[in-house]
Each structure stands twice: as C-alpha cells, then as structure tokens.
C-alpha cells in the first residue's frame, strides 16, 4: 500500500536505510535530514561521571537512549577505560527505558536488569517506584531536551540523582533547506510524514515559528498522515497539536514502522473504497 506514496522522511542517523526500506515498498521518499548528533562539547562532566561509575558510586543506572550509551562508551574508549566502564556497568543495576539502550548493552555482552514498564519517562517512574530508591544514588544517562520529570520524581522519594548528558543535537541543514521542506509539506504533494525522534518534531516547529510559517505547518500536519516510531515520539507529535495516524504497537524500530504505515494505509483504502 506504499506504492506511489510520497513520504516525508526527516531522519538523520539512518536516513539511507529508512529511505531504502520505503522505496522497496514502492514509496517515493522526500528526504530532509533535520538534525545531526554530536558529543557534548564539555567532556569533563562526562569523564567525572564515568569516574564515579567506575568507583561504584551508583546503586542504579537509568539508560534513556541507545545513542546516549553509545556516546558514553565512546568517551570511555578515548580515555582508554572502556573495559573498566563495561565492568562497572556489569556490577550496577541497570534500568533501560526502551529497546535501543538494551541493544547497545547486548553489544558489549550485558543486558538490562529491568526494562521500563513502557518506553517513556512515565514508564520509568512506575518501574523505579517498585525498586525502593530511598537513600540510593541513581545515575541517569539523559538525552538532549530531556525533561526534569524523572529527576524530580526520584528526589521526592529520597534518592540522590547523578545525571549526565553525553550528546547534543545540532542543525544538520541550513534553515533554507528546512524551510523548503516545510513548504513542500504545505504544498499538498506529500501523503505522509514519518517521525523517528522528538528532536525532528522540535526542529520543524522551531524553524516554522522563527520564519512565521507555524500556521502553514500546522495546517499541513492536520492534512498529512503523521507516523511516529514509538510512544515517546508520538507524545511529542501530539504535544505539537498534530494527530498520530500510525505507530508500531510492540517493537519501536524502522522496520515495524514501515509495516505500520502499510497496514494503516491499507485500512484507509478499504474504508474509502466504494461499496
């Protein structure tokens, strides 16, 4: 059901892979990489956090994203202490928000000791509520723009929170490219847009507001089918005021996202077909 559909793909890390998946199903990908990912500029804070991890200061480590953990291991590798960090992680109780940090852990021979009840901050709070965090030191590997909700929750329950941020987002394209993308969305030539991160949603909104195109973008997003790779991204889409038309139900990766798109479009075609 993707045959001939024009699908906007605001992806960065796996843009080529995602585009190939869609094109194999006959879709026409409209590409615009909106954000790029870089190490944080101040490595001293990350290095100090890694030292505390190796010293065994953390009773629990919360891992939000696979990207964050990969970047953290990169910092350790450049300091020649990756083996020590992996060993420290093996001794520490690890809670993963979702499948991506769990996948990175498996890549270094480890596994999460517990997964969040659902891959959201709310899911983490429910899971951590059952662990008895009072008096414990909890290391939290954050993501850029991560809210203070989890930290506030843990501190109100008597935990000591030690957060760290290992990566940052930066514009991957000049504003003019993003403006062209917004205008293409508003032109009515795009059938669907597939978001794979909250940063993509924020970037589109920020550029649209700055160049007085917010109304045009909102109108387009009400008309276009909007897909999200998982519940965290879907929440960001909904906060932007845009309806989420398709999302994988169980596994939040690119392949299930493509399958969810096909199923949604197939159902839509069945509904609109004449009796």
DRENLUM-374476 format. One record per residue (C-alpha): x, y, z; residue in one letter; residue number from 1. Coordinates in Angstrom, 1 decimal, decimal comma. Last residue first. Layout:
BEGIN
<atom><east>X</east><north>Y</north><up>Z</up><residu>A</residu><num>NUM</num></atom>
...
//
This chain:
BEGIN
<atom><east>-19,1</east><north>-0,5</north><up>-1,8</up><residu>X</residu><num>275</num></atom>
<atom><east>-16,7</east><north>2,3</north><up>-2,9</up><residu>X</residu><num>274</num></atom>
<atom><east>-13,2</east><north>2,1</north><up>-1,4</up><residu>X</residu><num>273</num></atom>
<atom><east>-12,6</east><north>4,8</north><up>1,3</up><residu>X</residu><num>272</num></atom>
<atom><east>-12,7</east><north>2,3</north><up>4,2</up><residu>X</residu><num>271</num></atom>
<atom><east>-10,5</east><north>-0,3</north><up>2,5</up><residu>X</residu><num>270</num></atom>
<atom><east>-8,0</east><north>2,4</north><up>1,4</up><residu>X</residu><num>269</num></atom>
<atom><east>-7,7</east><north>3,6</north><up>4,9</up><residu>X</residu><num>268</num></atom>
<atom><east>-7,2</east><north>0,1</north><up>6,2</up><residu>X</residu><num>267</num></atom>
<atom><east>-4,4</east><north>-0,4</north><up>3,6</up><residu>X</residu><num>266</num></atom>
<atom><east>-2,8</east><north>2,9</north><up>4,5</up><residu>X</residu><num>265</num></atom>
<atom><east>-2,7</east><north>1,9</north><up>8,2</up><residu>X</residu><num>264</num></atom>
<atom><east>-1,3</east><north>-1,5</north><up>7,4</up><residu>X</residu><num>263</num></atom>
<atom><east>1,4</east><north>-0,2</north><up>5,2</up><residu>X</residu><num>262</num></atom>
<atom><east>2,4</east><north>2,5</north><up>7,6</up><residu>X</residu><num>261</num></atom>
<atom><east>2,6</east><north>0,0</north><up>10,5</up><residu>X</residu><num>260</num></atom>
<atom><east>4,9</east><north>-2,2</north><up>8,4</up><residu>X</residu><num>259</num></atom>
<atom><east>7,2</east><north>0,7</north><up>7,7</up><residu>X</residu><num>258</num></atom>
<atom><east>7,3</east><north>1,5</north><up>11,4</up><residu>X</residu><num>257</num></atom>
<atom><east>7,9</east><north>-2,2</north><up>12,3</up><residu>X</residu><num>256</num></atom>
<atom><east>11,0</east><north>-2,0</north><up>10,0</up><residu>X</residu><num>255</num></atom>
<atom><east>12,2</east><north>1,3</north><up>11,5</up><residu>X</residu><num>254</num></atom>
<atom><east>12,1</east><north>0,3</north><up>15,1</up><residu>X</residu><num>253</num></atom>
<atom><east>9,7</east><north>0,5</north><up>18,0</up><residu>X</residu><num>252</num></atom>
<atom><east>8,6</east><north>-3,0</north><up>18,6</up><residu>X</residu><num>251</num></atom>
<atom><east>5,1</east><north>-3,6</north><up>20,1</up><residu>X</residu><num>250</num></atom>
<atom><east>2,4</east><north>-1,5</north><up>18,6</up><residu>X</residu><num>249</num></atom>
<atom><east>4,1</east><north>0,3</north><up>15,7</up><residu>X</residu><num>248</num></atom>
<atom><east>2,7</east><north>3,8</north><up>15,1</up><residu>X</residu><num>247</num></atom>
<atom><east>0,3</east><north>5,3</north><up>12,6</up><residu>X</residu><num>246</num></atom>
<atom><east>-2,1</east><north>8,3</north><up>12,5</up><residu>X</residu><num>245</num></atom>
<atom><east>-0,6</east><north>10,5</north><up>15,2</up><residu>X</residu><num>244</num></atom>
<atom><east>-2,6</east><north>13,7</north><up>15,2</up><residu>X</residu><num>243</num></atom>
<atom><east>-0,7</east><north>17,0</north><up>15,4</up><residu>X</residu><num>242</num></atom>
<atom><east>-1,0</east><north>19,5</north><up>18,2</up><residu>X</residu><num>241</num></atom>
<atom><east>2,7</east><north>19,8</north><up>18,9</up><residu>X</residu><num>240</num></atom>
<atom><east>2,1</east><north>17,9</north><up>22,2</up><residu>X</residu><num>239</num></atom>
<atom><east>0,7</east><north>15,1</north><up>20,0</up><residu>X</residu><num>238</num></atom>
<atom><east>3,8</east><north>14,9</north><up>17,9</up><residu>X</residu><num>237</num></atom>
<atom><east>6,0</east><north>14,9</north><up>21,1</up><residu>X</residu><num>236</num></atom>
<atom><east>3,9</east><north>12,1</north><up>22,6</up><residu>X</residu><num>235</num></atom>
<atom><east>4,2</east><north>10,1</north><up>19,4</up><residu>X</residu><num>234</num></atom>
<atom><east>8,0</east><north>10,4</north><up>19,6</up><residu>X</residu><num>233</num></atom>
<atom><east>7,9</east><north>8,9</north><up>23,1</up><residu>X</residu><num>232</num></atom>
<atom><east>5,3</east><north>6,4</north><up>22,1</up><residu>X</residu><num>231</num></atom>
<atom><east>7,2</east><north>4,9</north><up>19,1</up><residu>X</residu><num>230</num></atom>
<atom><east>8,3</east><north>5,3</north><up>15,5</up><residu>X</residu><num>229</num></atom>
<atom><east>5,7</east><north>8,0</north><up>14,9</up><residu>X</residu><num>228</num></atom>
<atom><east>3,5</east><north>8,4</north><up>11,8</up><residu>X</residu><num>227</num></atom>
<atom><east>1,6</east><north>11,5</north><up>10,6</up><residu>X</residu><num>226</num></atom>
<atom><east>-0,9</east><north>11,3</north><up>7,8</up><residu>X</residu><num>225</num></atom>
<atom><east>-1,0</east><north>14,7</north><up>6,1</up><residu>X</residu><num>224</num></atom>
<atom><east>-4,0</east><north>17,0</north><up>6,5</up><residu>X</residu><num>223</num></atom>
<atom><east>-3,6</east><north>18,1</north><up>10,1</up><residu>X</residu><num>222</num></atom>
<atom><east>0,2</east><north>18,4</north><up>9,6</up><residu>X</residu><num>221</num></atom>
<atom><east>-0,3</east><north>20,7</north><up>6,6</up><residu>X</residu><num>220</num></atom>
<atom><east>-2,5</east><north>23,1</north><up>8,6</up><residu>X</residu><num>219</num></atom>
<atom><east>0,0</east><north>23,1</north><up>11,4</up><residu>X</residu><num>218</num></atom>
<atom><east>2,9</east><north>23,8</north><up>9,0</up><residu>X</residu><num>217</num></atom>
<atom><east>1,0</east><north>26,7</north><up>7,4</up><residu>X</residu><num>216</num></atom>
<atom><east>0,1</east><north>28,2</north><up>10,8</up><residu>X</residu><num>215</num></atom>
<atom><east>3,7</east><north>27,9</north><up>12,1</up><residu>X</residu><num>214</num></atom>
<atom><east>5,2</east><north>29,5</north><up>9,0</up><residu>X</residu><num>213</num></atom>
<atom><east>6,3</east><north>32,8</north><up>10,6</up><residu>X</residu><num>212</num></atom>
<atom><east>10,0</east><north>32,2</north><up>9,9</up><residu>X</residu><num>211</num></atom>
<atom><east>11,0</east><north>31,6</north><up>13,5</up><residu>X</residu><num>210</num></atom>
<atom><east>7,9</east><north>29,7</north><up>14,3</up><residu>X</residu><num>209</num></atom>
<atom><east>8,4</east><north>27,3</north><up>11,3</up><residu>X</residu><num>208</num></atom>
<atom><east>12,1</east><north>26,8</north><up>12,2</up><residu>X</residu><num>207</num></atom>
<atom><east>11,3</east><north>25,9</north><up>15,8</up><residu>X</residu><num>206</num></atom>
<atom><east>8,3</east><north>23,7</north><up>15,0</up><residu>X</residu><num>205</num></atom>
<atom><east>10,3</east><north>21,6</north><up>12,4</up><residu>X</residu><num>204</num></atom>
<atom><east>13,3</east><north>21,3</north><up>14,9</up><residu>X</residu><num>203</num></atom>
<atom><east>11,0</east><north>20,3</north><up>17,8</up><residu>X</residu><num>202</num></atom>
<atom><east>9,4</east><north>17,5</north><up>15,8</up><residu>X</residu><num>201</num></atom>
<atom><east>12,8</east><north>16,2</north><up>14,5</up><residu>X</residu><num>200</num></atom>
<atom><east>14,2</east><north>16,3</north><up>18,0</up><residu>X</residu><num>199</num></atom>
<atom><east>11,4</east><north>14,0</north><up>19,2</up><residu>X</residu><num>198</num></atom>
<atom><east>12,7</east><north>11,2</north><up>17,1</up><residu>X</residu><num>197</num></atom>
<atom><east>11,6</east><north>8,8</north><up>14,3</up><residu>X</residu><num>196</num></atom>
<atom><east>9,0</east><north>10,9</north><up>12,6</up><residu>X</residu><num>195</num></atom>
<atom><east>7,3</east><north>9,6</north><up>9,5</up><residu>X</residu><num>194</num></atom>
<atom><east>5,5</east><north>12,1</north><up>7,3</up><residu>X</residu><num>193</num></atom>
<atom><east>2,6</east><north>11,1</north><up>4,9</up><residu>X</residu><num>192</num></atom>
<atom><east>1,0</east><north>12,0</north><up>1,7</up><residu>X</residu><num>191</num></atom>
<atom><east>3,2</east><north>14,8</north><up>0,5</up><residu>X</residu><num>190</num></atom>
<atom><east>2,2</east><north>16,9</north><up>-2,5</up><residu>X</residu><num>189</num></atom>
<atom><east>-0,2</east><north>19,2</north><up>-0,6</up><residu>X</residu><num>188</num></atom>
<atom><east>2,0</east><north>22,3</north><up>-0,9</up><residu>X</residu><num>187</num></atom>
<atom><east>2,3</east><north>22,7</north><up>2,9</up><residu>X</residu><num>186</num></atom>
<atom><east>4,7</east><north>19,7</north><up>3,3</up><residu>X</residu><num>185</num></atom>
<atom><east>6,7</east><north>21,1</north><up>0,4</up><residu>X</residu><num>184</num></atom>
<atom><east>6,8</east><north>24,5</north><up>2,1</up><residu>X</residu><num>183</num></atom>
<atom><east>8,1</east><north>22,9</north><up>5,3</up><residu>X</residu><num>182</num></atom>
<atom><east>10,8</east><north>21,1</north><up>3,4</up><residu>X</residu><num>181</num></atom>
<atom><east>11,9</east><north>24,3</north><up>1,6</up><residu>X</residu><num>180</num></atom>
<atom><east>12,1</east><north>26,0</north><up>5,0</up><residu>X</residu><num>179</num></atom>
<atom><east>14,2</east><north>23,1</north><up>6,3</up><residu>X</residu><num>178</num></atom>
<atom><east>16,6</east><north>23,6</north><up>3,4</up><residu>X</residu><num>177</num></atom>
<atom><east>16,7</east><north>27,4</north><up>4,0</up><residu>X</residu><num>176</num></atom>
<atom><east>17,4</east><north>26,8</north><up>7,7</up><residu>X</residu><num>175</num></atom>
<atom><east>20,7</east><north>25,3</north><up>6,9</up><residu>X</residu><num>174</num></atom>
<atom><east>20,9</east><north>21,5</north><up>7,3</up><residu>X</residu><num>173</num></atom>
<atom><east>22,2</east><north>19,3</north><up>10,0</up><residu>X</residu><num>172</num></atom>
<atom><east>21,3</east><north>21,6</north><up>12,9</up><residu>X</residu><num>171</num></atom>
<atom><east>22,9</east><north>20,3</north><up>16,1</up><residu>X</residu><num>170</num></atom>
<atom><east>21,7</east><north>17,9</north><up>18,7</up><residu>X</residu><num>169</num></atom>
<atom><east>23,8</east><north>17,1</north><up>21,8</up><residu>X</residu><num>168</num></atom>
<atom><east>25,4</east><north>14,0</north><up>23,3</up><residu>X</residu><num>167</num></atom>
<atom><east>26,7</east><north>12,5</north><up>26,5</up><residu>X</residu><num>166</num></atom>
<atom><east>24,4</east><north>14,1</north><up>29,1</up><residu>X</residu><num>165</num></atom>
<atom><east>24,9</east><north>13,0</north><up>32,7</up><residu>X</residu><num>164</num></atom>
<atom><east>22,6</east><north>12,9</north><up>35,8</up><residu>X</residu><num>163</num></atom>
<atom><east>23,5</east><north>11,9</north><up>39,4</up><residu>X</residu><num>162</num></atom>
<atom><east>20,3</east><north>11,7</north><up>41,4</up><residu>X</residu><num>161</num></atom>
<atom><east>20,3</east><north>11,1</north><up>45,2</up><residu>X</residu><num>160</num></atom>
<atom><east>17,1</east><north>9,3</north><up>46,1</up><residu>X</residu><num>159</num></atom>
<atom><east>14,7</east><north>10,4</north><up>48,8</up><residu>X</residu><num>158</num></atom>
<atom><east>11,4</east><north>9,8</north><up>47,0</up><residu>X</residu><num>157</num></atom>
<atom><east>11,0</east><north>13,5</north><up>46,1</up><residu>X</residu><num>156</num></atom>
<atom><east>14,4</east><north>13,3</north><up>44,6</up><residu>X</residu><num>155</num></atom>
<atom><east>13,4</east><north>10,4</north><up>42,3</up><residu>X</residu><num>154</num></atom>
<atom><east>10,3</east><north>12,1</north><up>41,0</up><residu>X</residu><num>153</num></atom>
<atom><east>12,1</east><north>15,4</north><up>40,4</up><residu>X</residu><num>152</num></atom>
<atom><east>14,8</east><north>13,7</north><up>38,5</up><residu>X</residu><num>151</num></atom>
<atom><east>12,3</east><north>11,8</north><up>36,4</up><residu>X</residu><num>150</num></atom>
<atom><east>10,3</east><north>14,8</north><up>35,5</up><residu>X</residu><num>149</num></atom>
<atom><east>13,2</east><north>17,1</north><up>34,7</up><residu>X</residu><num>148</num></atom>
<atom><east>12,6</east><north>16,8</north><up>31,0</up><residu>X</residu><num>147</num></atom>
<atom><east>15,1</east><north>15,5</north><up>28,5</up><residu>X</residu><num>146</num></atom>
<atom><east>15,9</east><north>18,2</north><up>25,9</up><residu>X</residu><num>145</num></atom>
<atom><east>19,1</east><north>16,4</north><up>24,9</up><residu>X</residu><num>144</num></atom>
<atom><east>19,0</east><north>12,8</north><up>26,3</up><residu>X</residu><num>143</num></atom>
<atom><east>19,9</east><north>11,7</north><up>29,8</up><residu>X</residu><num>142</num></atom>
<atom><east>22,0</east><north>9,0</north><up>31,3</up><residu>X</residu><num>141</num></atom>
<atom><east>20,7</east><north>8,9</north><up>34,9</up><residu>X</residu><num>140</num></atom>
<atom><east>22,9</east><north>7,7</north><up>37,7</up><residu>X</residu><num>139</num></atom>
<atom><east>20,9</east><north>6,8</north><up>40,8</up><residu>X</residu><num>138</num></atom>
<atom><east>22,4</east><north>7,1</north><up>44,3</up><residu>X</residu><num>137</num></atom>
<atom><east>20,2</east><north>5,3</north><up>46,8</up><residu>X</residu><num>136</num></atom>
<atom><east>18,8</east><north>6,7</north><up>50,1</up><residu>X</residu><num>135</num></atom>
<atom><east>15,2</east><north>6,0</north><up>49,0</up><residu>X</residu><num>134</num></atom>
<atom><east>15,0</east><north>4,2</north><up>45,7</up><residu>X</residu><num>133</num></atom>
<atom><east>12,8</east><north>1,3</north><up>46,7</up><residu>X</residu><num>132</num></atom>
<atom><east>12,6</east><north>-0,6</north><up>43,4</up><residu>X</residu><num>131</num></atom>
<atom><east>8,9</east><north>-0,6</north><up>42,8</up><residu>X</residu><num>130</num></atom>
<atom><east>8,7</east><north>3,1</north><up>42,1</up><residu>X</residu><num>129</num></atom>
<atom><east>11,5</east><north>2,7</north><up>39,6</up><residu>X</residu><num>128</num></atom>
<atom><east>9,2</east><north>0,8</north><up>37,3</up><residu>X</residu><num>127</num></atom>
<atom><east>6,4</east><north>3,3</north><up>37,5</up><residu>X</residu><num>126</num></atom>
<atom><east>8,7</east><north>6,2</north><up>37,1</up><residu>X</residu><num>125</num></atom>
<atom><east>10,4</east><north>4,6</north><up>34,1</up><residu>X</residu><num>124</num></atom>
<atom><east>7,0</east><north>4,1</north><up>32,4</up><residu>X</residu><num>123</num></atom>
<atom><east>6,1</east><north>7,7</north><up>32,9</up><residu>X</residu><num>122</num></atom>
<atom><east>9,5</east><north>8,7</north><up>31,4</up><residu>X</residu><num>121</num></atom>
<atom><east>8,5</east><north>6,5</north><up>28,4</up><residu>X</residu><num>120</num></atom>
<atom><east>9,4</east><north>3,1</north><up>27,0</up><residu>X</residu><num>119</num></atom>
<atom><east>6,7</east><north>1,2</north><up>28,9</up><residu>X</residu><num>118</num></atom>
<atom><east>7,1</east><north>-0,8</north><up>32,1</up><residu>X</residu><num>117</num></atom>
<atom><east>10,7</east><north>0,3</north><up>31,9</up><residu>X</residu><num>116</num></atom>
<atom><east>13,1</east><north>-2,7</north><up>31,4</up><residu>X</residu><num>115</num></atom>
<atom><east>15,0</east><north>-4,3</north><up>34,3</up><residu>X</residu><num>114</num></atom>
<atom><east>18,4</east><north>-5,8</north><up>34,8</up><residu>X</residu><num>113</num></atom>
<atom><east>19,4</east><north>-4,5</north><up>31,4</up><residu>X</residu><num>112</num></atom>
<atom><east>21,7</east><north>-6,9</north><up>29,5</up><residu>X</residu><num>111</num></atom>
<atom><east>25,5</east><north>-7,1</north><up>29,0</up><residu>X</residu><num>110</num></atom>
<atom><east>27,9</east><north>-8,5</north><up>26,4</up><residu>X</residu><num>109</num></atom>
<atom><east>29,0</east><north>-5,2</north><up>25,0</up><residu>X</residu><num>108</num></atom>
<atom><east>26,6</east><north>-5,3</north><up>22,0</up><residu>X</residu><num>107</num></atom>
<atom><east>23,9</east><north>-6,6</north><up>24,4</up><residu>X</residu><num>106</num></atom>
<atom><east>24,1</east><north>-3,3</north><up>26,2</up><residu>X</residu><num>105</num></atom>
<atom><east>23,7</east><north>-1,4</north><up>22,9</up><residu>X</residu><num>104</num></atom>
<atom><east>20,5</east><north>-3,4</north><up>22,2</up><residu>X</residu><num>103</num></atom>
<atom><east>19,1</east><north>-2,6</north><up>25,7</up><residu>X</residu><num>102</num></atom>
<atom><east>19,8</east><north>1,1</north><up>25,1</up><residu>X</residu><num>101</num></atom>
<atom><east>17,6</east><north>0,8</north><up>22,0</up><residu>X</residu><num>100</num></atom>
<atom><east>14,9</east><north>-1,5</north><up>23,4</up><residu>X</residu><num>99</num></atom>
<atom><east>13,4</east><north>1,0</north><up>25,8</up><residu>X</residu><num>98</num></atom>
<atom><east>13,8</east><north>2,9</north><up>29,1</up><residu>X</residu><num>97</num></atom>
<atom><east>16,6</east><north>0,7</north><up>30,3</up><residu>X</residu><num>96</num></atom>
<atom><east>17,2</east><north>0,1</north><up>34,0</up><residu>X</residu><num>95</num></atom>
<atom><east>20,7</east><north>-1,2</north><up>35,0</up><residu>X</residu><num>94</num></atom>
<atom><east>21,7</east><north>-2,5</north><up>38,4</up><residu>X</residu><num>93</num></atom>
<atom><east>25,4</east><north>-2,0</north><up>38,6</up><residu>X</residu><num>92</num></atom>
<atom><east>28,1</east><north>-4,7</north><up>38,6</up><residu>X</residu><num>91</num></atom>
<atom><east>28,0</east><north>-5,2</north><up>34,8</up><residu>X</residu><num>90</num></atom>
<atom><east>28,1</east><north>-1,4</north><up>34,3</up><residu>X</residu><num>89</num></atom>
<atom><east>31,3</east><north>-1,2</north><up>36,3</up><residu>X</residu><num>88</num></atom>
<atom><east>32,9</east><north>-3,9</north><up>34,1</up><residu>X</residu><num>87</num></atom>
<atom><east>31,8</east><north>-2,1</north><up>31,0</up><residu>X</residu><num>86</num></atom>
<atom><east>33,3</east><north>1,1</north><up>32,4</up><residu>X</residu><num>85</num></atom>
<atom><east>36,6</east><north>-0,6</north><up>33,3</up><residu>X</residu><num>84</num></atom>
<atom><east>36,8</east><north>-2,2</north><up>29,8</up><residu>X</residu><num>83</num></atom>
<atom><east>36,2</east><north>1,2</north><up>28,2</up><residu>X</residu><num>82</num></atom>
<atom><east>38,9</east><north>2,9</north><up>30,1</up><residu>X</residu><num>81</num></atom>
<atom><east>41,4</east><north>4,0</north><up>27,4</up><residu>X</residu><num>80</num></atom>
<atom><east>40,3</east><north>7,6</north><up>27,7</up><residu>X</residu><num>79</num></atom>
<atom><east>39,1</east><north>7,5</north><up>24,1</up><residu>X</residu><num>78</num></atom>
<atom><east>37,2</east><north>4,3</north><up>24,8</up><residu>X</residu><num>77</num></atom>
<atom><east>35,4</east><north>5,9</north><up>27,8</up><residu>X</residu><num>76</num></atom>
<atom><east>34,1</east><north>8,8</north><up>25,8</up><residu>X</residu><num>75</num></atom>
<atom><east>32,9</east><north>6,4</north><up>23,1</up><residu>X</residu><num>74</num></atom>
<atom><east>31,2</east><north>4,3</north><up>25,7</up><residu>X</residu><num>73</num></atom>
<atom><east>29,2</east><north>7,4</north><up>26,7</up><residu>X</residu><num>72</num></atom>
<atom><east>28,4</east><north>8,0</north><up>23,1</up><residu>X</residu><num>71</num></atom>
<atom><east>27,0</east><north>4,5</north><up>22,7</up><residu>X</residu><num>70</num></atom>
<atom><east>25,0</east><north>4,9</north><up>25,9</up><residu>X</residu><num>69</num></atom>
<atom><east>23,5</east><north>8,2</north><up>24,8</up><residu>X</residu><num>68</num></atom>
<atom><east>22,6</east><north>6,9</north><up>21,4</up><residu>X</residu><num>67</num></atom>
<atom><east>21,0</east><north>3,8</north><up>22,9</up><residu>X</residu><num>66</num></atom>
<atom><east>18,7</east><north>6,1</north><up>24,9</up><residu>X</residu><num>65</num></atom>
<atom><east>17,3</east><north>6,6</north><up>28,4</up><residu>X</residu><num>64</num></atom>
<atom><east>19,6</east><north>4,5</north><up>30,5</up><residu>X</residu><num>63</num></atom>
<atom><east>19,0</east><north>4,6</north><up>34,2</up><residu>X</residu><num>62</num></atom>
<atom><east>21,9</east><north>3,4</north><up>36,4</up><residu>X</residu><num>61</num></atom>
<atom><east>21,2</east><north>2,1</north><up>39,9</up><residu>X</residu><num>60</num></atom>
<atom><east>23,3</east><north>1,9</north><up>43,0</up><residu>X</residu><num>59</num></atom>
<atom><east>25,8</east><north>4,4</north><up>41,6</up><residu>X</residu><num>58</num></atom>
<atom><east>29,1</east><north>5,3</north><up>43,4</up><residu>X</residu><num>57</num></atom>
<atom><east>30,9</east><north>2,1</north><up>42,3</up><residu>X</residu><num>56</num></atom>
<atom><east>34,2</east><north>3,9</north><up>41,7</up><residu>X</residu><num>55</num></atom>
<atom><east>33,9</east><north>3,0</north><up>38,0</up><residu>X</residu><num>54</num></atom>
<atom><east>30,6</east><north>4,9</north><up>37,9</up><residu>X</residu><num>53</num></atom>
<atom><east>32,0</east><north>7,9</north><up>39,7</up><residu>X</residu><num>52</num></atom>
<atom><east>34,9</east><north>8,0</north><up>37,2</up><residu>X</residu><num>51</num></atom>
<atom><east>32,4</east><north>7,8</north><up>34,3</up><residu>X</residu><num>50</num></atom>
<atom><east>30,5</east><north>10,8</north><up>35,8</up><residu>X</residu><num>49</num></atom>
<atom><east>33,8</east><north>12,8</north><up>36,0</up><residu>X</residu><num>48</num></atom>
<atom><east>34,6</east><north>12,0</north><up>32,4</up><residu>X</residu><num>47</num></atom>
<atom><east>31,1</east><north>13,1</north><up>31,3</up><residu>X</residu><num>46</num></atom>
<atom><east>31,4</east><north>16,4</north><up>33,1</up><residu>X</residu><num>45</num></atom>
<atom><east>34,9</east><north>17,0</north><up>31,7</up><residu>X</residu><num>44</num></atom>
<atom><east>33,8</east><north>16,2</north><up>28,1</up><residu>X</residu><num>43</num></atom>
<atom><east>32,3</east><north>19,7</north><up>27,6</up><residu>X</residu><num>42</num></atom>
<atom><east>31,3</east><north>19,9</north><up>24,0</up><residu>X</residu><num>41</num></atom>
<atom><east>28,7</east><north>17,1</north><up>24,2</up><residu>X</residu><num>40</num></atom>
<atom><east>29,3</east><north>14,5</north><up>21,5</up><residu>X</residu><num>39</num></atom>
<atom><east>27,4</east><north>15,2</north><up>18,3</up><residu>X</residu><num>38</num></atom>
<atom><east>24,1</east><north>14,3</north><up>16,7</up><residu>X</residu><num>37</num></atom>
<atom><east>22,7</east><north>15,8</north><up>13,5</up><residu>X</residu><num>36</num></atom>
<atom><east>19,2</east><north>17,2</north><up>13,0</up><residu>X</residu><num>35</num></atom>
<atom><east>16,8</east><north>17,8</north><up>10,1</up><residu>X</residu><num>34</num></atom>
<atom><east>17,7</east><north>15,4</north><up>7,5</up><residu>X</residu><num>33</num></atom>
<atom><east>15,2</east><north>16,2</north><up>4,7</up><residu>X</residu><num>32</num></atom>
<atom><east>14,3</east><north>13,5</north><up>2,3</up><residu>X</residu><num>31</num></atom>
<atom><east>11,0</east><north>13,1</north><up>0,3</up><residu>X</residu><num>30</num></atom>
<atom><east>10,9</east><north>9,3</north><up>-0,2</up><residu>X</residu><num>29</num></atom>
<atom><east>8,7</east><north>8,0</north><up>-3,0</up><residu>X</residu><num>28</num></atom>
<atom><east>7,1</east><north>4,7</north><up>-1,9</up><residu>X</residu><num>27</num></atom>
<atom><east>7,2</east><north>1,5</north><up>-3,8</up><residu>X</residu><num>26</num></atom>
<atom><east>7,7</east><north>-0,9</north><up>-0,9</up><residu>X</residu><num>25</num></atom>
<atom><east>11,5</east><north>-1,2</north><up>-1,7</up><residu>X</residu><num>24</num></atom>
<atom><east>11,4</east><north>2,6</north><up>-1,7</up><residu>X</residu><num>23</num></atom>
<atom><east>10,3</east><north>2,7</north><up>1,9</up><residu>X</residu><num>22</num></atom>
<atom><east>13,0</east><north>0,4</north><up>3,2</up><residu>X</residu><num>21</num></atom>
<atom><east>15,7</east><north>2,1</north><up>1,1</up><residu>X</residu><num>20</num></atom>
<atom><east>14,7</east><north>5,5</north><up>2,6</up><residu>X</residu><num>19</num></atom>
<atom><east>14,9</east><north>4,1</north><up>6,1</up><residu>X</residu><num>18</num></atom>
<atom><east>18,4</east><north>2,8</north><up>5,5</up><residu>X</residu><num>17</num></atom>
<atom><east>19,6</east><north>6,0</north><up>3,8</up><residu>X</residu><num>16</num></atom>
<atom><east>18,2</east><north>8,2</north><up>6,6</up><residu>X</residu><num>15</num></atom>
<atom><east>19,6</east><north>6,1</north><up>9,5</up><residu>X</residu><num>14</num></atom>
<atom><east>21,2</east><north>8,7</north><up>11,7</up><residu>X</residu><num>13</num></atom>
<atom><east>19,3</east><north>11,7</north><up>10,2</up><residu>X</residu><num>12</num></atom>
<atom><east>15,6</east><north>11,2</north><up>9,6</up><residu>X</residu><num>11</num></atom>
<atom><east>13,0</east><north>13,7</north><up>8,5</up><residu>X</residu><num>10</num></atom>
<atom><east>11,5</east><north>11,4</north><up>5,9</up><residu>X</residu><num>9</num></atom>
<atom><east>8,5</east><north>12,8</north><up>4,1</up><residu>X</residu><num>8</num></atom>
<atom><east>6,5</east><north>10,0</north><up>2,3</up><residu>X</residu><num>7</num></atom>
<atom><east>5,2</east><north>10,4</north><up>-1,2</up><residu>X</residu><num>6</num></atom>
<atom><east>3,0</east><north>7,4</north><up>-1,9</up><residu>X</residu><num>5</num></atom>
<atom><east>3,5</east><north>5,8</north><up>-5,3</up><residu>X</residu><num>4</num></atom>
<atom><east>3,2</east><north>2,2</north><up>-3,9</up><residu>X</residu><num>3</num></atom>
<atom><east>3,0</east><north>2,3</north><up>-0,1</up><residu>X</residu><num>2</num></atom>
<atom><east>0,0</east><north>0,0</north><up>0,0</up><residu>X</residu><num>1</num></atom>
//
